[in-house]
Amino acid sequence: MEKEIEDMKDETCIFCKIANGEIPSETVYEDEMFRVILDLGPASRGHALILPKDHYKDLCQLDEKVAARIMPLAAKMGRAMKESLGCAGFNVVQNNGEEAGQTVFHFHTHIIPRYENGPAMVSWTPKTAQPEELKETGEAIRKALS
């Protein structure tokens, strides 16, 4: 069992070290699976990161039992932020891969408080998709799922 636990850590990963208490952080929540810390480069006051204590590179590697606990924990954190910080809402953000904005390759989820009259979450410009393109794209994804 000890070997299995060791395999779930990456000795070179800074988020593994933070999540497991080897590097100090402003921890706002901790349980047996997660440590939630305040981000050192926050998008807004209270910006937090949910860090699993075990190492997973990204969402595609994430254990299903760990994944099942992420959204309830994000909701718990968001409620606490609304109550304690007075934010009007919050974003739950999770990036996978360098092209998607992931900079630390240890799965983590951002909880970003949003305040009235504050900056909105980064948005994208919607494009128009043709029905043929949607059908072709849908077929490709369904094929990959089977």
C-alpha positions as CSV (number, residue, x, y, z in Angstrom):
1,M,0.0,0.0,0.0
2,E,2.8,2.4,0.8
3,K,4.3,1.9,-2.7
4,E,0.9,2.7,-4.3
5,I,0.7,6.0,-2.3
6,E,4.3,6.9,-3.3
7,D,3.4,6.3,-7.0
8,M,0.6,8.9,-6.7
9,K,3.2,11.7,-5.9
10,D,5.6,13.4,-8.2
11,E,8.7,14.5,-6.2
12,T,9.4,17.3,-8.8
13,C,5.8,18.7,-8.8
14,I,5.4,22.0,-6.9
15,F,1.7,21.4,-6.5
16,C,2.3,17.9,-5.0
17,K,4.6,19.6,-2.4
18,I,2.1,22.3,-1.6
19,A,-0.9,19.9,-1.5
20,N,1.0,17.7,0.9
21,G,2.2,20.5,3.2
22,E,5.9,20.4,2.2
23,I,5.8,24.0,1.0
24,P,3.8,26.5,3.0
25,S,0.7,28.1,1.5
26,E,-2.3,30.1,2.6
27,T,-4.6,27.0,3.1
28,V,-8.3,27.7,3.4
29,Y,-9.5,24.1,3.5
30,E,-8.0,20.7,3.8
31,D,-9.2,17.1,4.0
32,E,-7.7,13.7,3.3
33,M,-7.9,14.2,-0.5
34,F,-7.5,17.9,-1.1
35,R,-5.8,21.1,0.0
36,V,-7.4,24.4,-1.1
37,I,-5.0,27.3,-1.2
38,L,-5.2,31.0,-2.2
39,D,-3.5,31.6,-5.5
40,L,-0.3,33.7,-5.4
41,G,-1.2,35.4,-8.6
42,P,-5.0,35.9,-8.1
43,A,-7.4,37.0,-10.8
44,S,-9.5,38.5,-8.0
45,R,-9.5,38.7,-4.2
46,G,-10.0,35.2,-2.8
47,H,-9.0,33.3,-6.0
48,A,-8.3,29.8,-4.7
49,L,-7.0,26.5,-6.1
50,I,-8.3,23.0,-5.3
51,L,-5.3,20.7,-5.3
52,P,-5.7,16.9,-5.0
53,K,-3.0,15.5,-2.7
54,D,-2.3,12.7,-5.3
55,H,-0.7,13.6,-8.6
56,Y,-2.7,13.6,-11.8
57,K,-1.3,15.5,-14.8
58,D,-4.7,16.7,-16.0
59,L,-8.4,15.9,-16.1
60,C,-7.8,12.9,-18.5
61,Q,-5.7,11.2,-15.8
62,L,-7.9,12.1,-12.8
63,D,-9.2,9.2,-10.8
64,E,-13.0,9.1,-11.0
65,K,-13.5,9.0,-7.2
66,V,-11.4,12.2,-6.9
67,A,-13.2,13.8,-9.8
68,A,-16.6,13.1,-8.1
69,R,-15.6,15.2,-5.1
70,I,-14.3,18.2,-7.1
71,M,-17.6,20.0,-7.9
72,P,-19.2,19.6,-4.5
73,L,-16.0,21.0,-3.0
74,A,-16.0,23.9,-5.5
75,A,-19.6,24.7,-4.5
76,K,-18.7,24.6,-0.8
77,M,-15.8,27.0,-1.5
78,G,-18.0,29.3,-3.6
79,R,-20.6,29.5,-0.9
80,A,-18.0,30.4,1.6
81,M,-16.5,33.0,-0.7
82,K,-20.0,34.6,-1.2
83,E,-20.6,34.7,2.5
84,S,-17.2,35.8,3.7
85,L,-16.0,38.0,0.8
86,G,-19.3,39.4,-0.4
87,C,-18.6,38.3,-4.0
88,A,-21.6,38.3,-6.3
89,G,-20.6,35.0,-8.0
90,F,-17.6,32.8,-8.9
91,N,-16.1,31.0,-11.8
92,V,-15.0,27.4,-11.6
93,V,-12.1,27.0,-14.1
94,Q,-10.0,23.9,-15.0
95,N,-7.4,24.0,-17.8
96,N,-6.0,20.9,-19.6
97,G,-2.9,21.2,-21.7
98,E,-0.6,24.0,-22.4
99,E,-2.7,25.3,-25.3
100,A,-5.7,25.6,-22.9
101,G,-3.7,27.6,-20.4
102,Q,-2.4,24.9,-18.0
103,T,0.9,26.0,-16.6
104,V,1.4,23.5,-13.8
105,F,0.8,19.9,-14.8
106,H,-0.8,18.8,-11.7
107,F,-4.6,18.7,-12.0
108,H,-6.1,21.7,-10.2
109,T,-9.3,23.7,-10.2
110,H,-9.6,27.5,-9.9
111,I,-12.4,29.0,-7.9
112,I,-12.4,32.7,-8.8
113,P,-14.7,35.1,-6.9
114,R,-16.4,37.7,-9.1
115,Y,-17.5,41.1,-7.7
116,E,-20.2,43.5,-8.8
117,N,-18.7,46.0,-11.3
118,G,-15.5,44.0,-11.4
119,P,-13.9,42.4,-14.5
120,A,-15.8,39.6,-16.1
121,M,-14.3,36.2,-16.8
122,V,-12.3,36.1,-20.0
123,S,-14.7,35.4,-22.8
124,W,-14.5,34.2,-26.3
125,T,-16.0,35.5,-29.5
126,P,-18.8,33.1,-30.7
127,K,-18.5,31.9,-34.2
128,T,-21.1,30.4,-36.5
129,A,-21.0,26.7,-37.1
130,Q,-22.7,25.3,-40.2
131,P,-24.9,22.2,-39.8
132,E,-22.6,20.1,-41.9
133,E,-19.6,21.0,-39.7
134,L,-21.6,20.2,-36.5
135,K,-22.6,16.8,-37.9
136,E,-19.1,16.0,-39.0
137,T,-17.6,17.1,-35.7
138,G,-20.3,15.2,-33.7
139,E,-19.6,12.0,-35.7
140,A,-15.8,12.2,-35.1
141,I,-16.3,12.6,-31.3
142,R,-18.9,9.8,-31.1
143,K,-16.6,7.5,-33.0
144,A,-13.8,8.3,-30.5
145,L,-16.1,7.4,-27.7
146,S,-17.1,4.0,-29.0
